[in-house]
Amino acid sequence: QVQLVESGGGLVQAGGSLRLSCIASGRTISSYAVGWFRQAPGKEREFVAAISRAGGSTFYPDSVKGRFTISRDNAKNTVSLQMNSLKPEDTAVYYCAGRSTDSRDVYYYREAAYPYWGQGTQIIVSS
């Protein structure tokens, strides 16, 4: 069973950038499609980005498209989320999630598709 740990959260001004990392242990992350989700206070958790096992396929919702980039380095057992042009509405706890898959090219954007989750990292974007 894989364990996922997020890091890189913090406080940033609007317009700034942050890079989150999701580091896997217990299993090699190359066997997992990975997604990032976020949950703001009083709101439901929402999808932010997804990447396939091999890294060739990615998917974003319109709310972050063009500002966020998901990538992976399977040799380092890490999936990253580069976040640029941050807005106050990006404030949330960010979670990475993993799903073991035989497919190299499939990504998942539904929360229910992911059985493995990290503990989350807080992002606060000040205006």
Backbone as CSV, one residue per row, in Angstrom:
resi,resn,N_x,N_y,N_z,CA_x,CA_y,CA_z,C_x,C_y,C_z
1,GLN,0.848,-1.184,0.000,0.000,0.000,0.000,0.889,1.242,0.000
2,VAL,0.529,2.199,-0.824,1.332,3.406,-0.935,0.915,4.420,0.121
3,GLN,1.879,5.147,0.634,1.611,6.290,1.497,2.023,7.550,0.746
4,LEU,1.190,8.575,0.828,1.426,9.828,0.114,1.563,10.960,1.118
5,VAL,2.565,11.797,0.919,2.788,12.932,1.811,2.980,14.182,0.961
6,GLU,2.164,15.192,1.232,2.268,16.459,0.518,3.182,17.422,1.276
7,SER,3.834,18.294,0.529,4.632,19.347,1.133,4.635,20.548,0.203
8,GLY,5.092,21.691,0.727,5.226,22.883,-0.108,4.169,23.941,0.121
9,GLY,3.240,23.669,1.017,2.199,24.647,1.273,2.728,25.859,2.024
10,GLY,1.888,26.893,2.103,2.285,28.076,2.834,1.430,29.270,2.487
11,LEU,1.922,30.437,2.869,1.235,31.708,2.640,1.910,32.433,1.477
12,VAL,1.105,32.910,0.545,1.651,33.603,-0.622,0.705,34.741,-0.996
13,GLN,1.252,35.793,-1.567,0.414,36.907,-2.023,-0.231,36.566,-3.361
14,ALA,-1.363,37.185,-3.607,-2.032,37.007,-4.896,-1.069,37.354,-6.028
15,GLY,-1.073,36.527,-7.051,-0.172,36.691,-8.169,1.119,35.912,-8.034
16,GLY,1.358,35.376,-6.856,2.569,34.627,-6.603,2.467,33.178,-7.042
17,SER,3.520,32.419,-6.726,3.613,31.018,-7.140,4.006,30.136,-5.963
18,LEU,3.589,28.894,-6.036,4.005,27.854,-5.094,4.130,26.550,-5.856
19,ARG,4.971,25.690,-5.332,5.124,24.353,-5.920,4.889,23.325,-4.834
20,LEU,3.882,22.503,-5.035,3.580,21.427,-4.097,4.219,20.130,-4.576
21,SER,4.611,19.311,-3.618,5.150,17.987,-3.933,4.335,16.922,-3.225
22,CYS,4.187,15.803,-3.891,3.532,14.630,-3.323,4.550,13.500,-3.424
23,ILE,5.040,13.057,-2.285,6.086,12.032,-2.259,5.477,10.719,-1.787
24,ALA,5.772,9.669,-2.531,5.228,8.358,-2.222,6.244,7.500,-1.491
25,SER,5.738,6.652,-0.617,6.568,5.649,0.044,5.756,4.368,0.155
26,GLY,6.462,3.278,0.331,5.790,1.995,0.451,5.591,1.291,-0.872
27,ARG,5.385,2.037,-1.923,5.242,1.514,-3.280,5.841,2.542,-4.229
28,THR,6.244,2.103,-5.402,6.735,3.040,-6.381,5.571,3.794,-7.012
29,ILE,5.724,5.102,-7.116,4.627,5.924,-7.610,4.377,5.700,-9.094
30,SER,5.312,5.063,-9.773,5.154,4.815,-11.211,3.988,3.877,-11.519
31,SER,3.476,3.191,-10.519,2.335,2.299,-10.713,0.997,3.008,-10.516
32,TYR,1.034,4.299,-10.216,-0.167,5.024,-9.812,-0.450,6.223,-10.708
33,ALA,-1.706,6.352,-11.108,-2.185,7.632,-11.605,-2.403,8.519,-10.382
34,VAL,-2.146,9.794,-10.531,-2.186,10.696,-9.383,-3.063,11.911,-9.693
35,GLY,-3.767,12.356,-8.682,-4.567,13.557,-8.809,-4.318,14.496,-7.644
36,TRP,-4.582,15.765,-7.891,-4.571,16.768,-6.837,-5.993,17.292,-6.662
37,PHE,-6.385,17.463,-5.425,-7.685,18.003,-5.074,-7.483,19.089,-4.020
38,ARG,-8.514,19.893,-3.807,-8.425,20.914,-2.763,-9.780,21.076,-2.082
39,GLN,-9.711,21.534,-0.843,-10.936,21.782,-0.091,-10.798,23.097,0.668
40,ALA,-11.638,24.034,0.308,-11.680,25.325,0.996,-12.638,25.233,2.181
41,PRO,-12.482,26.111,3.162,-13.366,26.073,4.336,-14.830,26.182,3.934
42,GLY,-15.629,25.262,4.441,-17.058,25.290,4.179,-17.472,24.802,2.806
43,LYS,-16.512,24.291,2.035,-16.829,23.829,0.679,-16.459,22.361,0.519
44,GLU,-17.004,21.751,-0.514,-16.672,20.369,-0.817,-15.294,20.303,-1.478
45,ARG,-14.682,19.151,-1.351,-13.391,18.942,-1.999,-13.600,18.947,-3.514
46,GLU,-12.679,19.599,-4.243,-12.809,19.691,-5.689,-11.529,19.275,-6.393
47,PHE,-11.692,18.821,-7.609,-10.584,18.362,-8.440,-9.749,19.541,-8.928
48,VAL,-8.424,19.344,-8.951,-7.503,20.397,-9.381,-6.659,19.972,-10.583
49,ALA,-6.154,18.742,-10.568,-5.292,18.300,-11.665,-5.125,16.797,-11.583
50,ALA,-4.846,16.178,-12.721,-4.610,14.738,-12.759,-3.526,14.428,-13.772
51,ILE,-2.803,13.345,-13.510,-1.748,12.925,-14.416,-1.750,11.404,-14.507
52,SER,-1.490,10.907,-15.702,-1.453,9.470,-15.909,-0.176,8.868,-15.341
53,ARG,-0.148,7.562,-15.302,0.982,6.857,-14.700,2.294,7.198,-15.365
54,ALA,2.292,7.275,-16.670,3.521,7.561,-17.408,3.786,9.056,-17.551
55,GLY,2.795,9.872,-17.206,2.977,11.320,-17.262,2.607,11.958,-18.585
56,GLY,2.188,11.160,-19.561,1.903,11.717,-20.872,0.548,12.355,-21.009
57,SER,-0.347,12.090,-20.078,-1.700,12.652,-20.129,-1.979,13.416,-18.851
58,THR,-2.480,14.643,-19.015,-2.849,15.471,-17.871,-4.216,16.088,-18.111
59,PHE,-4.844,16.544,-17.046,-6.185,17.117,-17.166,-6.391,18.116,-16.038
60,TYR,-7.054,19.240,-16.383,-7.296,20.307,-15.413,-8.730,20.831,-15.563
61,PRO,-9.310,21.303,-14.506,-10.586,22.013,-14.653,-10.308,23.431,-15.153
62,ASP,-11.322,24.080,-15.671,-11.139,25.423,-16.215,-10.639,26.418,-15.161
63,SER,-10.969,26.171,-13.899,-10.609,27.116,-12.838,-9.098,27.270,-12.656
64,VAL,-8.327,26.264,-13.057,-6.871,26.333,-12.870,-6.102,26.176,-14.174
65,LYS,-6.785,25.856,-15.241,-6.111,25.616,-16.525,-5.321,26.848,-16.940
66,GLY,-4.068,26.628,-17.335,-3.203,27.730,-17.731,-2.430,28.340,-16.586
67,ARG,-2.817,28.030,-15.351,-2.107,28.540,-14.174,-1.387,27.427,-13.417
68,PHE,-1.971,26.245,-13.381,-1.403,25.114,-12.648,-0.843,24.091,-13.630
69,THR,0.250,23.449,-13.231,0.841,22.397,-14.047,1.209,21.219,-13.162
70,ILE,0.689,20.049,-13.505,1.038,18.832,-12.788,2.122,18.101,-13.568
71,SER,3.070,17.532,-12.832,4.145,16.791,-13.474,4.590,15.685,-12.522
72,ARG,5.392,14.774,-13.036,5.856,13.698,-12.180,7.281,13.312,-12.528
73,ASP,7.985,12.850,-11.508,9.330,12.305,-11.667,9.295,10.947,-10.984
74,ASN,9.030,9.924,-11.757,8.881,8.589,-11.180,10.175,8.092,-10.544
75,ALA,11.302,8.553,-11.041,12.586,8.140,-10.458,12.736,8.674,-9.035
76,LYS,12.082,9.797,-8.750,12.142,10.396,-7.415,10.883,10.106,-6.606
77,ASN,9.999,9.278,-7.192,8.755,8.910,-6.506,7.930,10.134,-6.128
78,THR,7.901,11.121,-7.014,7.293,12.407,-6.694,6.376,12.891,-7.814
79,VAL,5.251,13.474,-7.414,4.379,14.201,-8.334,4.298,15.636,-7.814
80,SER,4.432,16.599,-8.711,4.454,18.007,-8.316,3.270,18.756,-8.910
81,LEU,2.932,19.850,-8.252,1.898,20.754,-8.756,2.466,22.167,-8.687
82,GLN,2.799,22.706,-9.858,3.284,24.083,-9.943,2.082,25.001,-10.080
83,MET,1.973,25.952,-9.177,0.830,26.850,-9.162,1.311,28.283,-9.353
84,ASN,0.901,28.886,-10.447,1.273,30.268,-10.771,0.044,31.164,-10.760
85,SER,0.280,32.455,-10.727,-0.805,33.444,-10.763,-1.888,33.107,-9.743
86,LEU,-1.458,32.840,-8.532,-2.400,32.400,-7.509,-3.392,33.501,-7.152
87,LYS,-4.602,33.076,-6.836,-5.692,33.972,-6.486,-6.182,33.648,-5.077
88,PRO,-6.798,34.614,-4.402,-7.338,34.317,-3.063,-8.289,33.121,-3.063
89,GLU,-9.006,32.921,-4.144,-9.935,31.782,-4.205,-9.225,30.434,-4.336
90,ASP,-7.905,30.444,-4.501,-7.132,29.194,-4.493,-6.811,28.744,-3.077
91,THR,-7.138,29.564,-2.097,-6.906,29.199,-0.703,-7.671,27.936,-0.343
92,ALA,-6.954,26.942,0.161,-7.573,25.652,0.478,-6.511,24.719,1.050
93,VAL,-6.964,23.588,1.545,-6.058,22.478,1.839,-5.963,21.634,0.563
94,TYR,-4.750,21.373,0.139,-4.505,20.627,-1.098,-4.078,19.204,-0.760
95,TYR,-4.704,18.250,-1.449,-4.450,16.837,-1.234,-3.969,16.180,-2.522
96,CYS,-3.017,15.269,-2.392,-2.730,14.410,-3.534,-3.356,13.041,-3.273
97,ALA,-3.673,12.361,-4.344,-4.350,11.073,-4.258,-3.800,10.148,-5.325
98,GLY,-3.795,8.852,-5.039,-3.239,7.885,-5.974,-4.166,6.721,-6.230
99,ARG,-4.073,6.208,-7.454,-4.834,5.021,-7.840,-3.926,4.116,-8.651
100,SER,-3.761,2.896,-8.192,-2.977,1.920,-8.934,-3.702,1.576,-10.226
101,THR,-2.960,1.523,-11.331,-3.579,1.218,-12.604,-2.586,0.512,-13.519
102,ASP,-3.107,-0.363,-14.369,-2.268,-1.021,-15.361,-2.069,-0.136,-16.591
103,SER,-2.924,0.870,-16.737,-2.847,1.720,-17.924,-1.830,2.832,-17.730
104,ARG,-0.973,3.045,-18.714,0.024,4.106,-18.637,-0.554,5.473,-18.982
105,ASP,-1.697,5.495,-19.651,-2.174,6.747,-20.240,-3.491,7.275,-19.674
106,VAL,-4.053,6.595,-18.700,-5.344,7.000,-18.149,-5.152,7.900,-16.939
107,TYR,-5.962,8.958,-16.847,-5.998,9.787,-15.651,-7.418,9.747,-15.101
108,TYR,-7.564,10.165,-13.854,-8.861,10.121,-13.185,-9.120,11.484,-12.542
109,TYR,-10.343,11.994,-12.690,-10.664,13.293,-12.102,-11.766,13.210,-11.050
110,ARG,-12.296,12.018,-10.852,-13.326,11.878,-9.815,-12.682,11.477,-8.493
111,GLU,-13.098,12.111,-7.440,-12.562,11.845,-6.108,-12.710,10.373,-5.743
112,ALA,-13.836,9.789,-6.099,-14.124,8.404,-5.721,-13.202,7.406,-6.403
113,ALA,-12.496,7.829,-7.443,-11.593,6.920,-8.161,-10.313,6.647,-7.398
114,TYR,-10.027,7.453,-6.398,-8.743,7.372,-5.703,-8.897,6.742,-4.315
115,PRO,-8.257,5.616,-4.075,-8.322,5.003,-2.748,-7.251,5.504,-1.771
116,TYR,-6.198,6.117,-2.287,-5.083,6.514,-1.420,-4.948,8.034,-1.418
117,TRP,-4.839,8.585,-0.209,-4.808,10.037,-0.029,-3.723,10.455,0.948
118,GLY,-3.143,11.622,0.685,-2.251,12.227,1.647,-3.032,12.985,2.701
119,GLN,-2.310,13.603,3.617,-2.946,14.281,4.739,-3.291,15.731,4.414
120,GLY,-2.762,16.244,3.320,-3.072,17.598,2.893,-2.038,18.620,3.328
121,THR,-1.960,19.700,2.556,-1.086,20.819,2.888,-1.856,22.117,2.630
122,GLN,-1.732,23.074,3.527,-2.531,24.293,3.482,-1.883,25.341,2.583
123,ILE,-2.699,25.928,1.722,-2.290,27.065,0.912,-3.183,28.246,1.277
124,ILE,-2.566,29.372,1.598,-3.316,30.599,1.855,-2.800,31.675,0.912
125,VAL,-3.707,32.212,0.115,-3.349,33.262,-0.828,-3.975,34.557,-0.337
126,SER,-3.129,35.511,0.008,-3.622,36.788,0.527,-3.812,37.790,-0.608
127,SER,-4.802,38.631,-0.447,-5.099,39.624,-1.491,-4.324,40.919,-1.268
